[in-house]
Amino acid sequence: MSDPTLPSFPTSLGTSEGTTITLMGQDLATELMGEVSFGELAYRLLTLEVPTPQQSRLFEAVLIGLADHGFTPTAIAARLTWLSAPDSIQGALAAGLLGGGSRFLGVTEDTGRFLGEVLAGLEEHPTDEAGWDAVAETAVRRRKEAGRFVPGLGHPVHKDGDPRTPRLVQIAHEEDLYGPHLALFEAVGRAHETVLGRRLPLNGAGVSGAALADLGIPQELLRGTVLLARCAGLLGHIAEEIRRPIANDIYMSVDRNAVYVDPTETAPEA
């Protein structure tokens, strides 16, 4: 029996006793280990709800799509930190995770928030594609007039289309989880050219934000969900760095090709 004179720290997550560990009200060893997937556990930790098989499939598809995307700045940061401090794998992982911002990884949160703000301003959701396109065109126009980027548009590599985007949309349809965030996101993909004067692909980070939002992941946790996925990818990069190191080549390539310039010179435009 707890002592009422001591402070109380309520939690719906994990607690431990001498011989047991309880997680979300279930015995960790006998009811969860070997019984649920890591993706299902992550969903439950975020929402405190047991996902349906359909929700688990879409959620885990998002995690897989965000785990790795090659030699991104976050992966390079992790590898170079491992090169500098191989005694600190946590430092290498942290270095990569800290790069999750407005250009890489953070786009998932930015897109989810953007879509959520637009949807919150609607009295009712459109019932057809034309209606969604009208909402999207207005939203894109407002962003442009405010001098702000539309999150989820464009990709430095996949200029003609990010392969993750149609796949996640397909899975959402297959599992009857295609909701208003995804509908609006696809409408942005159709309508933005009229406003911006050029066509840009809907990227994987953006569609992930839309899918996660339709799954009920709170906006405040969208970027954290991305980082959960990317942690696996970064660990894979560190593992490969141990097996087949390249970080020193990256370092030496930059260092040996560094060129001094007068600080008064104007830097060229990007």
C-alpha positions as a Markdown table, in Angstrom:
| # | Residue | x | y | z |
|---|---|---|---|---|
| 1 | Met | 0.0 | 0.0 | 0.0 |
| 2 | Ser | 1.4 | 3.4 | -1.0 |
| 3 | Asp | 2.4 | 5.9 | 1.7 |
| 4 | Pro | 0.0 | 9.0 | 1.3 |
| 5 | Thr | 2.7 | 11.2 | 2.8 |
| 6 | Leu | 5.0 | 10.6 | -0.2 |
| 7 | Pro | 4.7 | 12.3 | -3.6 |
| 8 | Ser | 2.8 | 10.5 | -6.3 |
| 9 | Phe | 4.0 | 10.3 | -9.9 |
| 10 | Pro | 1.1 | 8.8 | -12.0 |
| 11 | Thr | 2.0 | 7.0 | -15.3 |
| 12 | Ser | 0.1 | 4.8 | -17.8 |
| 13 | Leu | 3.4 | 3.5 | -19.1 |
| 14 | Gly | 6.0 | 1.3 | -17.4 |
| 15 | Thr | 6.3 | 0.4 | -13.7 |
| 16 | Ser | 8.6 | -2.2 | -12.1 |
| 17 | Glu | 8.3 | -4.5 | -9.0 |
| 18 | Gly | 10.8 | -7.0 | -7.7 |
| 19 | Thr | 9.9 | -9.7 | -10.1 |
| 20 | Thr | 7.6 | -8.1 | -12.7 |
| 21 | Ile | 7.6 | -5.2 | -15.2 |
| 22 | Thr | 4.2 | -3.8 | -16.2 |
| 23 | Leu | 3.8 | -1.8 | -19.4 |
| 24 | Met | 0.5 | -0.1 | -20.2 |
| 25 | Gly | -1.3 | -2.4 | -17.8 |
| 26 | Gln | 0.1 | -5.6 | -19.2 |
| 27 | Asp | 2.9 | -7.9 | -18.1 |
| 28 | Leu | 5.9 | -7.1 | -20.2 |
| 29 | Ala | 7.4 | -10.5 | -20.2 |
| 30 | Thr | 4.4 | -12.7 | -20.6 |
| 31 | Glu | 1.9 | -10.5 | -22.5 |
| 32 | Leu | 4.0 | -8.3 | -24.7 |
| 33 | Met | 7.4 | -9.8 | -25.5 |
| 34 | Gly | 7.0 | -12.2 | -28.4 |
| 35 | Glu | 3.4 | -11.3 | -28.8 |
| 36 | Val | 3.4 | -7.8 | -30.4 |
| 37 | Ser | 5.6 | -6.1 | -33.0 |
| 38 | Phe | 7.9 | -3.2 | -32.1 |
| 39 | Gly | 5.8 | -1.0 | -34.4 |
| 40 | Glu | 2.6 | -1.9 | -32.5 |
| 41 | Leu | 4.3 | -1.3 | -29.2 |
| 42 | Ala | 5.4 | 2.2 | -30.4 |
| 43 | Tyr | 1.9 | 3.0 | -31.6 |
| 44 | Arg | 0.5 | 2.0 | -28.2 |
| 45 | Leu | 3.1 | 4.0 | -26.3 |
| 46 | Leu | 2.2 | 7.1 | -28.4 |
| 47 | Thr | -1.5 | 6.8 | -28.3 |
| 48 | Leu | -2.3 | 4.4 | -25.4 |
| 49 | Glu | -4.5 | 2.6 | -27.8 |
| 50 | Val | -4.1 | -0.9 | -29.2 |
| 51 | Pro | -3.9 | -0.5 | -33.0 |
| 52 | Thr | -5.9 | -2.6 | -35.4 |
| 53 | Pro | -4.0 | -4.7 | -37.8 |
| 54 | Gln | -4.8 | -2.1 | -40.5 |
| 55 | Gln | -3.4 | 0.7 | -38.3 |
| 56 | Ser | -0.3 | -1.3 | -37.6 |
| 57 | Arg | 0.3 | -1.9 | -41.3 |
| 58 | Leu | 0.1 | 1.7 | -42.2 |
| 59 | Phe | 2.1 | 2.9 | -39.2 |
| 60 | Glu | 4.9 | 0.5 | -39.8 |
| 61 | Ala | 4.9 | 1.3 | -43.5 |
| 62 | Val | 5.6 | 4.9 | -42.5 |
| 63 | Leu | 8.4 | 3.9 | -40.1 |
| 64 | Ile | 10.0 | 1.8 | -42.9 |
| 65 | Gly | 9.7 | 4.7 | -45.4 |
| 66 | Leu | 11.5 | 7.1 | -43.0 |
| 67 | Ala | 14.2 | 4.8 | -41.6 |
| 68 | Asp | 16.9 | 5.7 | -44.2 |
| 69 | His | 17.3 | 7.7 | -47.4 |
| 70 | Gly | 21.0 | 7.2 | -48.2 |
| 71 | Phe | 23.8 | 9.6 | -47.4 |
| 72 | Thr | 21.7 | 12.4 | -46.0 |
| 73 | Pro | 23.2 | 15.0 | -43.8 |
| 74 | Thr | 21.9 | 13.2 | -40.7 |
| 75 | Ala | 23.6 | 9.9 | -41.8 |
| 76 | Ile | 26.8 | 11.7 | -42.6 |
| 77 | Ala | 26.8 | 13.5 | -39.2 |
| 78 | Ala | 26.3 | 10.2 | -37.5 |
| 79 | Arg | 29.2 | 8.5 | -39.4 |
| 80 | Leu | 31.6 | 11.5 | -38.9 |
| 81 | Thr | 30.8 | 11.6 | -35.2 |
| 82 | Trp | 31.5 | 7.9 | -34.9 |
| 83 | Leu | 34.8 | 8.5 | -36.7 |
| 84 | Ser | 35.7 | 11.1 | -34.1 |
| 85 | Ala | 34.4 | 9.2 | -31.1 |
| 86 | Pro | 34.0 | 5.5 | -31.7 |
| 87 | Asp | 33.7 | 5.0 | -27.9 |
| 88 | Ser | 30.4 | 6.9 | -27.9 |
| 89 | Ile | 27.8 | 5.3 | -30.2 |
| 90 | Gln | 25.1 | 7.3 | -28.3 |
| 91 | Gly | 26.9 | 10.5 | -29.5 |
| 92 | Ala | 26.9 | 9.3 | -33.1 |
| 93 | Leu | 23.2 | 8.5 | -32.9 |
| 94 | Ala | 22.4 | 11.8 | -31.2 |
| 95 | Ala | 24.3 | 13.7 | -33.8 |
| 96 | Gly | 22.2 | 12.3 | -36.6 |
| 97 | Leu | 19.0 | 12.7 | -34.7 |
| 98 | Leu | 19.7 | 16.3 | -33.9 |
| 99 | Gly | 19.7 | 17.1 | -37.6 |
| 100 | Gly | 16.0 | 16.4 | -37.8 |
| 101 | Gly | 14.8 | 19.9 | -38.7 |
| 102 | Ser | 12.9 | 21.9 | -41.2 |
| 103 | Arg | 14.8 | 20.6 | -44.3 |
| 104 | Phe | 15.2 | 16.9 | -43.3 |
| 105 | Leu | 12.9 | 14.8 | -41.2 |
| 106 | Gly | 11.1 | 17.7 | -39.6 |
| 107 | Val | 9.1 | 18.2 | -42.8 |
| 108 | Thr | 6.8 | 15.4 | -41.5 |
| 109 | Glu | 5.7 | 17.5 | -38.5 |
| 110 | Asp | 5.6 | 20.7 | -40.6 |
| 111 | Thr | 3.3 | 19.0 | -43.1 |
| 112 | Gly | 1.0 | 17.5 | -40.5 |
| 113 | Arg | 0.7 | 20.9 | -38.8 |
| 114 | Phe | 0.0 | 22.7 | -42.0 |
| 115 | Leu | -2.7 | 20.2 | -43.1 |
| 116 | Gly | -4.2 | 20.3 | -39.6 |
| 117 | Glu | -4.4 | 24.1 | -39.5 |
| 118 | Val | -6.2 | 24.1 | -42.9 |
| 119 | Leu | -8.6 | 21.4 | -41.9 |
| 120 | Ala | -9.4 | 23.1 | -38.6 |
| 121 | Gly | -10.5 | 26.2 | -40.6 |
| 122 | Leu | -13.1 | 24.2 | -42.5 |
| 123 | Glu | -16.7 | 24.1 | -41.5 |
| 124 | Glu | -17.0 | 20.7 | -43.3 |
| 125 | His | -14.8 | 18.5 | -45.3 |
| 126 | Pro | -15.2 | 18.5 | -49.1 |
| 127 | Thr | -16.9 | 15.4 | -50.6 |
| 128 | Asp | -15.2 | 15.3 | -53.9 |
| 129 | Glu | -11.8 | 15.9 | -55.5 |
| 130 | Ala | -12.8 | 19.3 | -56.9 |
| 131 | Gly | -13.7 | 20.5 | -53.5 |
| 132 | Trp | -10.4 | 19.4 | -52.0 |
| 133 | Asp | -8.6 | 21.0 | -54.8 |
| 134 | Ala | -10.3 | 24.3 | -54.1 |
| 135 | Val | -9.3 | 24.1 | -50.5 |
| 136 | Ala | -5.8 | 23.2 | -51.3 |
| 137 | Glu | -5.4 | 26.0 | -53.9 |
| 138 | Thr | -6.5 | 28.6 | -51.3 |
| 139 | Ala | -4.2 | 27.2 | -48.7 |
| 140 | Val | -1.2 | 27.2 | -51.0 |
| 141 | Arg | -2.0 | 30.7 | -52.2 |
| 142 | Arg | -2.1 | 32.0 | -48.6 |
| 143 | Arg | 1.3 | 30.4 | -47.9 |
| 144 | Lys | 2.8 | 32.0 | -50.9 |
| 145 | Glu | 1.3 | 35.4 | -50.0 |
| 146 | Ala | 2.8 | 35.0 | -46.5 |
| 147 | Gly | 6.2 | 34.2 | -48.0 |
| 148 | Arg | 6.2 | 30.7 | -46.6 |
| 149 | Phe | 7.1 | 27.4 | -48.2 |
| 150 | Val | 4.4 | 24.7 | -48.6 |
| 151 | Pro | 5.7 | 21.8 | -46.5 |
| 152 | Gly | 5.7 | 18.4 | -48.2 |
| 153 | Leu | 6.4 | 19.8 | -51.7 |
| 154 | Gly | 9.7 | 19.1 | -53.5 |
| 155 | His | 12.6 | 16.7 | -53.1 |
| 156 | Pro | 16.3 | 17.1 | -53.9 |
| 157 | Val | 16.6 | 13.7 | -55.5 |
| 158 | His | 13.1 | 12.5 | -56.6 |
| 159 | Lys | 12.4 | 15.4 | -58.9 |
| 160 | Asp | 9.7 | 13.4 | -60.9 |
| 161 | Gly | 8.0 | 11.8 | -57.9 |
| 162 | Asp | 8.9 | 10.2 | -54.5 |
| 163 | Pro | 8.2 | 6.5 | -54.7 |
| 164 | Arg | 7.1 | 6.4 | -51.1 |
| 165 | Thr | 4.2 | 8.8 | -51.7 |
| 166 | Pro | 1.9 | 6.7 | -53.9 |
| 167 | Arg | 2.8 | 3.6 | -51.9 |
| 168 | Leu | 1.6 | 5.1 | -48.6 |
| 169 | Val | -1.5 | 6.4 | -50.2 |
| 170 | Gln | -2.2 | 3.0 | -51.7 |
| 171 | Ile | -1.8 | 1.3 | -48.3 |
| 172 | Ala | -4.0 | 3.8 | -46.6 |
| 173 | His | -6.7 | 3.1 | -49.2 |
| 174 | Glu | -6.3 | -0.7 | -48.9 |
| 175 | Glu | -6.7 | -0.5 | -45.1 |
| 176 | Asp | -9.6 | 2.0 | -45.2 |
| 177 | Leu | -7.4 | 4.6 | -43.4 |
| 178 | Tyr | -7.4 | 7.3 | -46.1 |
| 179 | Gly | -8.5 | 10.3 | -44.2 |
| 180 | Pro | -8.8 | 14.1 | -44.6 |
| 181 | His | -5.1 | 14.8 | -44.1 |
| 182 | Leu | -4.1 | 12.5 | -47.0 |
| 183 | Ala | -7.0 | 13.8 | -49.1 |
| 184 | Leu | -5.9 | 17.4 | -48.6 |
| 185 | Phe | -2.2 | 16.5 | -49.1 |
| 186 | Glu | -3.0 | 14.9 | -52.5 |
| 187 | Ala | -5.0 | 17.9 | -53.4 |
| 188 | Val | -2.0 | 20.1 | -52.7 |
| 189 | Gly | -0.1 | 18.0 | -55.1 |
| 190 | Arg | -2.7 | 18.6 | -57.8 |
| 191 | Ala | -3.4 | 22.3 | -57.1 |
| 192 | His | -0.1 | 23.9 | -56.3 |
| 193 | Glu | 1.1 | 24.3 | -59.8 |
| 194 | Thr | -1.6 | 26.8 | -60.5 |
| 195 | Val | -0.4 | 29.0 | -57.7 |
| 196 | Leu | 3.4 | 28.4 | -57.8 |
| 197 | Gly | 3.8 | 28.2 | -61.5 |
| 198 | Arg | 5.8 | 25.0 | -61.4 |
| 199 | Arg | 5.1 | 21.4 | -60.5 |
| 200 | Leu | 6.8 | 19.8 | -57.5 |
| 201 | Pro | 6.6 | 16.2 | -56.3 |
| 202 | Leu | 4.8 | 15.4 | -53.0 |
| 203 | Asn | 7.7 | 14.0 | -50.9 |
| 204 | Gly | 7.8 | 11.0 | -48.6 |
| 205 | Ala | 8.3 | 13.0 | -45.4 |
| 206 | Gly | 5.1 | 15.0 | -46.2 |
| 207 | Val | 2.9 | 12.1 | -47.0 |
| 208 | Ser | 4.2 | 10.4 | -43.8 |
| 209 | Gly | 3.0 | 13.4 | -41.8 |
| 210 | Ala | -0.4 | 13.2 | -43.5 |
| 211 | Ala | -0.7 | 9.5 | -42.9 |
| 212 | Leu | 0.4 | 9.7 | -39.2 |
| 213 | Ala | -2.1 | 12.5 | -38.6 |
| 214 | Asp | -4.9 | 10.4 | -40.1 |
| 215 | Leu | -3.8 | 7.6 | -37.8 |
| 216 | Gly | -4.3 | 9.9 | -34.8 |
| 217 | Ile | -0.7 | 10.7 | -33.9 |
| 218 | Pro | -0.7 | 14.1 | -32.2 |
| 219 | Gln | 1.1 | 16.9 | -34.1 |
| 220 | Glu | 3.5 | 17.3 | -31.2 |
| 221 | Leu | 4.7 | 13.8 | -31.6 |
| 222 | Leu | 5.0 | 13.6 | -35.4 |
| 223 | Arg | 8.7 | 14.6 | -35.5 |
| 224 | Gly | 9.4 | 12.2 | -32.7 |
| 225 | Thr | 7.9 | 9.4 | -34.6 |
| 226 | Val | 10.2 | 10.2 | -37.5 |
| 227 | Leu | 13.2 | 10.2 | -35.2 |
| 228 | Leu | 12.1 | 6.8 | -33.9 |
| 229 | Ala | 12.3 | 5.5 | -37.5 |
| 230 | Arg | 15.5 | 7.3 | -38.4 |
| 231 | Cys | 17.2 | 6.0 | -35.3 |
| 232 | Ala | 17.1 | 2.5 | -36.9 |
| 233 | Gly | 18.6 | 3.9 | -40.1 |
| 234 | Leu | 21.3 | 5.8 | -38.3 |
| 235 | Leu | 22.3 | 2.7 | -36.4 |
| 236 | Gly | 22.5 | 0.8 | -39.7 |
| 237 | His | 24.9 | 3.5 | -41.0 |
| 238 | Ile | 27.1 | 3.2 | -37.9 |
| 239 | Ala | 27.1 | -0.6 | -38.3 |
| 240 | Glu | 28.1 | -0.2 | -42.0 |
| 241 | Glu | 30.7 | 2.3 | -40.9 |
| 242 | Ile | 32.2 | -0.3 | -38.7 |
| 243 | Arg | 32.2 | -3.0 | -41.5 |
| 244 | Arg | 33.1 | -0.7 | -44.4 |
| 245 | Pro | 34.3 | 2.7 | -43.2 |
| 246 | Ile | 34.0 | 5.8 | -45.4 |
| 247 | Ala | 33.8 | 8.6 | -42.9 |
| 248 | Asn | 37.5 | 9.3 | -43.0 |
| 249 | Asp | 37.3 | 9.6 | -46.8 |
| 250 | Ile | 34.5 | 12.2 | -46.4 |
| 251 | Tyr | 36.6 | 14.1 | -43.9 |
| 252 | Met | 39.8 | 14.0 | -45.9 |
| 253 | Ser | 37.9 | 14.9 | -49.1 |
| 254 | Val | 36.6 | 18.0 | -47.5 |
| 255 | Asp | 39.8 | 18.9 | -45.6 |
| 256 | Arg | 42.1 | 18.4 | -48.6 |
| 257 | Asn | 39.9 | 20.4 | -50.9 |
| 258 | Ala | 39.3 | 23.3 | -48.5 |
| 259 | Val | 40.3 | 26.6 | -50.3 |
| 260 | Tyr | 41.0 | 29.8 | -48.4 |
| 261 | Val | 39.0 | 32.8 | -49.5 |
| 262 | Asp | 39.2 | 36.4 | -48.4 |
| 263 | Pro | 36.5 | 37.0 | -45.8 |
| 264 | Thr | 35.5 | 40.2 | -47.6 |
| 265 | Glu | 34.5 | 38.4 | -50.8 |
| 266 | Thr | 30.8 | 38.0 | -51.5 |
| 267 | Ala | 29.7 | 34.4 | -51.3 |
| 268 | Pro | 28.1 | 33.0 | -54.5 |
| 269 | Glu | 24.4 | 32.5 | -54.4 |
| 270 | Ala | 23.2 | 29.0 | -53.7 |
